[in-house]
Amino acid sequence: MIANNAKGIPRLANRLLKRVVDFKINGFNDIKSIFKKIQIYEFGLDEQDINYLNVLYRQDNEIGLKSIAQILRLDQYTIETKIEPYLIQHHFINKNLRGRKITIEGIDF
């Protein structure tokens, strides 16, 4: 389950493993409840990913990177390198010249 929620990033898998071990030591036994507590959702999405999807969900049309960055109060580099690649890989968003748009898979999530 840790590997499934690490977004294919070994460093993230190691960090999640350490967090799970810390919670296990403190009496948490169910890994799903641990992930809920540390705000890791299905497919390994985190709060930033969810907030990004919510911004796109509220838009009728494509929205540009600059606008998304302003709404989320994140820099464009972080969005393009940390958030979007994983969401595109899982078909939660589409990215084109006009901007970004949430897909049916992203809405269903």
N, C-alpha and C positions, 0 to 999 in steps of 0.2 A: 504494500500500500504506500510505503514511503517513496519507492521508486516511481510509482504511478503519479504521485503528486509533486515530483521534483522538476517537472518541465524538461526532463532530459538533461539537467545540469548537475553534474556530480557534486559540485560544491554545495548546491542547494540541498541535495539528498543528504549530505553529511550534516548540514545545519539542522535539517528536519529530524534526523536521527538523534542528534544531541538534544533537541527540544523534547522529543518523545521520551527519551530516557529520563530527562529531568522531571517530566510530569509523572512518569511511572514511579520514580523514587518517591514522589509526593502523594502517591496513592491513586492516581488516575489509571484505570486499567483498560478502558476502551479507547482504541486508537482514533475512532471516529469522533468521540467526544474531545479528545486531545486536539485534533485538527480543528474542530469547531471553536475550541477555546483560543487557539492561536490564529484563528481566522484564515484557515486554508480550506478552500471549497473544492467541489468536484473538479477534476482535471488539474488540480494544483493551482487553481486561480486564487489570487489574493485580493485584498481590498482595492489596490490600485487597478487591477484588471476589472473588477466589478464596477468601480466608479467610472472607468473608461467606457465600458459597455453601457452603463446607464446614461452617460452623456450622448452616445450615439442613438440609444433607444428613444430619447426625447426629441430627436431631430427628424423632420420629414424628408429632408434631402441630405446629400453629402455635406460633411463639415470638414473644414480645413484643419491641418495640423496646428497652426498658430492659434486658432480659436479653441481647439481642444486643450492645448497647453495652458491657455489663459484660464479656462474654466476649472481645470484640475490643479492649477497652480504648480505645474511641473514643467521642466524644461523640455524642449522639443527633442533633444538628443535622447533623454531617458525614455520618452514615449516611443521613439523610432527604434531604439535598440533593446529595450527591456520589456515593453508591454506589447507592442504591435506584432513582432515576429511570432510569438506563441499564439496570439489570437488569430492571426492569418493562417498559421499552420493547422489550426483546428477548425477553420472555416467559420469563425465567429464574426469576422469582419471582412469587408472588401475594401481594398485601397486602390484608387485610380487617380487620374490627373485632377479630377474635380474635388477629391477629398476622400473621406472615409465614410462608410455606411455599414450599419449592423446587418448581418444576414439572418435568415430564418433560424439557423442553428444558434446564433447569438441571442436572438429573442427568446427562443425556447429555453435557453440556459437560465 
